[in-house]
Structures are given as C-alpha cells and as structure tokens.
C-alpha cells in the first residue's frame, strides 16, 4: 500500500510511505528538518505499523501538539482505517 499524506501543523509538506504486509518498507518526508526526518524514516523502515504507532503517536515538537513522527503515525492510522472500511 502506498500512502501520500499532507501533514498538518509541522514543517514537512508531504509524507510518502510504502507499507507491505503491515511492515513499513519506506518513508520519505518532503520538507521539514532534514536530519530529523531522515532519522525518523530510517528508524521506521522495517517496523510494523502497530509498533510505530505505539512508539511515535502523540510525540510533540516544541510547543506544537504534533510532530513529524506523530504526523507519520496519523498517516498510518488513517490508511489503516480506510483499508478496513
């Protein structure tokens, strides 16, 4: 499954994700803090969707109520919900 998600409330402008058999195969952030988004993408690769959600959902960035890791979690959750409908 390919996911193309426009994040809200963060510096990144787009998140592209590939998930196969509930495992994150690749993540690419467009925009945002380059080193941080590359790190999040590298760490997420190979992780199950549920494990990523458990670890990263709800992370804040400074005073913001969200972050790039949290927005990736929201993208994954939305895709899961759409797939089960």
KOLLO-774573 format. One record per residue (C-alpha): x negated, y, z; chain; residue number from 1. Coordinates in Angstrom, 3 decimals, always signed. Example, Ala and Ser with C-alpha at 12.3 -4.5 7.8 and 13.67 -1.06 7.14 Angstrom:
-12.300	-4.500	+7.800	A	1
-13.670	-1.060	+7.140	A	2
***
This chain:
+0.000	+0.000	+0.000	A	1
-1.297	+3.452	-0.894	A	2
-0.329	+6.384	+1.315	A	3
-0.673	+10.028	+0.297	A	4
+0.153	+12.269	+3.256	A	5
+0.131	+16.055	+3.588	A	6
-0.877	+16.701	+7.213	A	7
+0.723	+19.398	+9.347	A	8
-0.955	+21.628	+11.924	A	9
-4.567	+20.737	+11.058	A	10
-7.296	+21.987	+8.731	A	11
-7.258	+18.988	+6.387	A	12
-4.982	+19.340	+3.355	A	13
-4.403	+15.703	+2.351	A	14
-4.970	+12.190	+3.684	A	15
-5.165	+9.252	+1.268	A	16
-5.058	+5.777	+2.793	A	17
-5.085	+2.241	+1.425	A	18
-3.641	-0.499	+3.669	A	19
-3.570	-4.196	+2.757	A	20
-2.117	-6.916	+4.997	A	21
-1.855	-4.432	+7.898	A	22
-5.592	-3.608	+7.684	A	23
-6.835	-0.132	+6.778	A	24
-9.061	-0.553	+3.721	A	25
-9.993	+3.087	+3.091	A	26
-9.228	+6.608	+4.298	A	27
-10.093	+9.868	+2.559	A	28
-9.435	+13.292	+4.059	A	29
-9.385	+16.351	+1.812	A	30
-10.464	+19.438	+3.734	A	31
-10.923	+19.638	+7.468	A	32
-14.135	+19.285	+9.462	A	33
-16.214	+17.195	+7.077	A	34
-18.296	+15.291	+9.615	A	35
-15.347	+14.567	+11.899	A	36
-13.026	+13.419	+9.123	A	37
-15.744	+11.200	+7.635	A	38
-16.262	+9.684	+11.088	A	39
-12.556	+9.047	+11.607	A	40
-12.308	+7.490	+8.139	A	41
-15.314	+5.222	+8.722	A	42
-14.077	+4.073	+12.118	A	43
-10.529	+3.410	+10.863	A	44
-11.726	+1.231	+7.983	A	45
-11.229	-2.445	+8.828	A	46
-8.963	-1.689	+11.794	A	47
-5.376	-2.927	+11.898	A	48
-2.705	-0.265	+11.686	A	49
-1.411	-1.123	+15.171	A	50
-4.883	-0.876	+16.705	A	51
-5.449	+2.510	+15.060	A	52
-2.096	+3.778	+16.349	A	53
-2.910	+2.547	+19.863	A	54
-6.279	+4.303	+19.865	A	55
-5.614	+7.560	+17.989	A	56
-1.940	+8.522	+18.184	A	57
-1.499	+11.652	+20.278	A	58
-5.077	+12.984	+20.110	A	59
-5.145	+16.796	+20.261	A	60
-7.632	+19.192	+18.632	A	61
-8.347	+22.081	+20.989	A	62
-5.066	+23.808	+21.798	A	63
-3.288	+22.195	+18.847	A	64
-0.785	+19.473	+19.701	A	65
-2.189	+17.300	+16.905	A	66
-5.491	+16.479	+15.195	A	67
-6.741	+14.787	+12.049	A	68
-6.854	+11.388	+13.821	A	69
-3.287	+11.976	+15.061	A	70
-2.114	+13.027	+11.599	A	71
-3.553	+9.810	+10.149	A	72
-1.581	+7.921	+12.816	A	73
+1.573	+9.795	+11.828	A	74
+0.969	+8.972	+8.142	A	75
+0.604	+5.285	+9.003	A	76
+3.731	+5.291	+11.191	A	77
+5.830	+6.992	+8.510	A	78
+4.644	+4.474	+5.919	A	79
+5.471	+1.565	+8.260	A	80
+8.950	+2.923	+8.913	A	81
+9.588	+3.433	+5.177	A	82
+8.379	-0.088	+4.385	A	83
+10.773	-1.660	+6.916	A	84
+13.832	+0.161	+5.598	A	85
***
